[in-house]
């Protein structure tokens, strides 16, 4: 296995416009449309990609709306933040729910866990 094995993530959603607005507001970024790589295998799939850089540490990913695939899955991805309490507050202000407020994880910084507008849990991490 490679070090830092996570290379991509997908967060499945039911309402792309609502989910896009939520993530753009919480992380103050712009998500961009990503072309369906195989319309025969994935008819009707929509993707909105998070900002990414091949030169920097970390994985990128996308919101995905695919017929027949429910949101609210059991995967948990953590987004890096300057202060995870700030993004947690933004999540609540933009239709999400606070699951765990900012809490220390010792020498590894702090985390908060929120639920997005689609029922997915996401983690927020800061040092």
Secondary structure, DSSP 8 states (H G I E B T S, - for coil): --SS---EEEEE-S-HHHHHHHHHHHHT---EEE--S-TTTSTT-EEEE----TTSSS-EEEEEE-TT--SS-S---EEE-S-HHHHHHHHHHTT-EEEEEEEE-GGG-EEEEEE-TTS-EEEEEE-
